Amino acid sequence: MTRPPIRLTQFGLVNTYLVPEADGFTLIDAGLPGLERRVLNTVRSTGRPLKRIALTHAHDDHIGAVDALLAAQPDLELLVGAGDVPLLAARGCKATPTRTLRGGDRVGSLTVIDTPGHSPGHVAFLDERDGTLYAGDTFVNVPDLHVASVLNAVFPLPTLGTSDLLQTTRSARTLLDVPARTLAVGHGRPIADPLAHMRRAVEQAESEREPAPMTRTVARLVARLTGMGSAVAVVGKNAAAKSTHD
């Protein structure tokens, strides 16, 4: 019987997942700095080793503990989508990936799925043993499920950090073909039997033309407060491009 994954959450918003494998654990994403203590303590309590870190993408809130974990365990594998290797270095991560990932690759029991958009080399992982789809930030479940290309005033940062809104929506649609029994996202609670929820989120994203004025205003305020103001221009540019494209 497959052991269930262990979800570790920081500040109630940032998720990482310890996925049990025959040889130990695969850590999907590495959260914010400081997560390494919880990861190592959790792994130690199980008596099973941490073997590898597999990143859905190389944004700060997904790589924060990478260097500390590799300092504690230099033999750990570090895996990242091929298109995110430059981003990993640009974000200040000192570690060099031991392997780059492309769609169809295997990481233990996980199948890699290319889902570019939120970042150039964003990937998802499907665990075919229990049907868990680790979708990273293509979907966000705060306050409810939506594609990261849809700006939400409550939690706008995933959208503000998205490199290509149109491609993110396309990648979200490709995930509708995945036989997922659980959707595990980077932000928010996992969702059981997720297909209907995912489909609604994709249809909403495909029907979006431009964020509502109030949403844009709140998002700009959050961006200024968090130092992400430059990303707002990207949102506006991509939203305009989407309107023209559609």
Secondary structure, DSSP 8 states (H G I E B T S, - for coil): -----EEEEETTTEEEEEEEETTEEEEE---STTHHHHHHHHHHHHT--EEEEE-S---HHHHTTHHHHHHH-TT-EEEEEGGGHHHHHHTT-----SEEE-TT-EETTEEEEE-TTSSTT-EEEEETTTTEEEEETSEEESSSEEETTS--SSS-HHHHT-S-HHHHHHHHHHGGGS--SEEEESSB--EES-HHHHHHHHHHHHH--S--HHHHHHHHHHHHHHT-HHHHHHHHHHHHHHHHH-
